[in-house]
Amino acid sequence: MYKISVINKVTASNRGEGRIMTEKEIEGLLLESGAFLQGHFLYASKLHGSVYIEKFRALEDPNVTSILAREMIDLADAAGIAHPRVVIGPMTGGALLAFEVARQIGAKAFFTEKMESTMELRRGFHLEPNEAVWVTEDVVNLGGSIHQVFDCIEGLGAKVSAALILVDRSKGRVKVNAPFIPLLKVVDLVEYKPDQCPLCKQGVPLTALGGRKVATNKAG
């Protein structure tokens, strides 16, 4: 199971001007925000596990969101990636990060919306042909959402110059056509198939977050 460490809280005042935070410090900031939940959870992969990363416990705090956005910008700067005119994130967590990243670099903040099985850029948002944009996302699991955002942007004739990710727990399964820059990589999160899950065998109730539903067997 994923081991959560207790780390001193990092704030805007003590992170150090110009210093990029370590992954342990990012983990500590998310931990202090209450983003790491313990229990028995259904993941997007349909697998089960004992730890769920609820990014909204961090993103509901504007001060924490500001710090995380600054770290994303600093990592992109360190990679030599030019600031774009537009930053785009999928609703909802990615859009919140896009707004704050855009605010800090003086760019526009757009968001994509899920329409049936695809992501679309609506509300009159407009991209110039061949312009480079940044994409922000909160937690990447299987990569379905971020791939749909890429498809949307590229389908409009623009391109992604950087994908800035809060937490990558894809274990290397996600490949995109741009620099993929996560603040935190979670690689030791243990996942179980439902029929092999020890928490199920112990009778621990299964919790579904993020809009997922727990399947139930109904007699009839």
N, C-alpha and C positions, 0 to 999 in steps of 0.2 A: 504494500500500500504506500501511497505517496507520503513521504515524511515531511511534515511542516515544522520548520524551525522557528524559534522565538528570536526575533531580531529587533534591535533598537529602532524605534520609529524614525523615519526620515521625513523631514519637513522642508519647505521651501527655504527656510532660513539656515538650515544646517547642511544642505546637500553640497554646497560648495560651488561658487560661481565658475562655470566653464568645465566642471568635472562631470563626466558621464557616470551615472550610478551603475553599480554592479548588479548582476541578476539577483544576488542575495538581498540587496537593498530594495530592489523592485518587489521581490517576494515579501520582504518585511513590510513594505508599504501596503501591499494588498492584504496581508495578514492583519495588520492594524486596522484596516478598513472593514474587516469582517467578510472579505471576499471568498475566503476558503471555508466551505461548509463541510461538516462531518456528518455522515449518516449512511444511507443506502439509496443510491441514485441511479436513474435511467439516463444514459448518455445518448447523444445524437446517433451514435453508431449502433444503437439498440443493445449495447453491452451494459453491464452494471459495474458500479464501483462505490467506494466509501468516501470519496472526496469530490465535491462539486465546486467549480469556480464561478461564483455569482458576481460577475463584473460590475453589476449595478450598485453593489455596496461600495465600490470605489468611485464609480462614475457619478453617483448621486451627490458627491462632495466636490464642488467646484475647485477647491484648493488642491485636492488630490488629482483631479482631472487635469488641472493646469500643470502640475509637476510631471505627470505621465506624458502629456503632449510635448512638454519641453524636452523630455528625454528622447522622444521619437524624432524631434527636429534635430537634436544634437547628434544622434546616430546617423541620420541622413546627411547632415553636414560633414561628419567625420568620413563618410563614404564618398564625399565629393559630389553629391547629387544636388543639382540646382533647385532652388525654390520654384514652385509652379505658380501659375495664376489661379489654379483651382485645386482644392482638396475634396475628395469624394469618399463618403463612407456609406455602407448599407444601413438602413434603419434596423435597430435603433442605436445600439451601442457604438457602431462604427460611425454613425452620423454625429453623435455627441463628440467623439474624438476628432472628427473632421472639422467641426465648428471651432474647437479650441486650438487645434494645430493651425488652421487658417487664420484665426484671430492673431496668433502670435507671430506669424510670418507676413501678415498683411495680404492674405489671399482671399478668394471667395470660397465659401463652404457649400457644397452641393450634397445631396443624398439620393441614393437609389431606393426604389420601393419594389417589393415582391408583387408581381402581377402574374397569378397562376404559377407557372413553373419557371419564370424568368425574372430578371431584374430589369427595371426600366428607369430612365432618367426623365422625370416629368416636371410639372410646375413651371415650365418655361425655362428650365436650366439649359444652357447652350454651351457646347464645346466647339472650339475652333478646329479646323482640319489639321491633323498631325500634331496638335499641341500635347505636351507632356503634362500629366497630372499625377498627384499622389493619391493613393488609396489608403484609407485607415480601416482597421477592423479590430474588434475587441478580442474574442477568443476564436482561434482556428482549430477545428477538430478534424473533420473530413475534407474541408475545403470547398464544399459545395457553394456556399454563399460568395466567397471571394472570387471563385472562378466565374460565377454569374456576373459579378461586378466588372471583372476584366472583359468578359464577352460584351457587356453593355457598352463599355467605353470604347473598345476596339471596333464595335459595330457602328459607332458614330464617327469613326475616322480619326479618333484621338488615340493616345497611347499612355500606358502607365509607366512612369519612371521610377517609382518606388512603392512597395507595399509595406506600410508601417503597422505592425501588429502588437497588440498589448500582450497576449499570451498565445504561444504556439504549443499546442499539445497534440499535434498531428504526427509526431515521431517520424518526421521526414517524409510523410506520405504526400504532402502537398507540394506541387511544382508549379510555378508561375513564370511568365515571361517578363520578369522585372526583379530587381534586387528585393529579396524577402527579408525584412528586418524586424525581428521580434524583440520586445523588451525582456521577455522571460520565456524560456523553453522548458516545458514540463515533459520529461522523458521517462520518469520512473513511476508514473501513475498506473497502478495495476487495474486491469479491466477483466471482467469475467463474462463468459457466455451465461445466459440466464439459467441453463440447466446445470451449470457448474459453479454457480455463485454461492459462496459460503454464507453470505448474509441472507439469501433466500432460505437456505437450509436451516438457519437459526431463527427464521420467522420474523426478521426485521422488516417492517413495512417499507415498501418501495416508494420513493418520492420521484415525481417527474416535474422538472422545472423547464423554463425556457419554452413554454408553449407545448411541450410534449405531453402525451397522455399515457397512463398506465393501462395496458390491456387487461380486461377482466373477462373471466369465463362466466357466461350467463346460462343458466339452465333453461331449457325450453324446447 
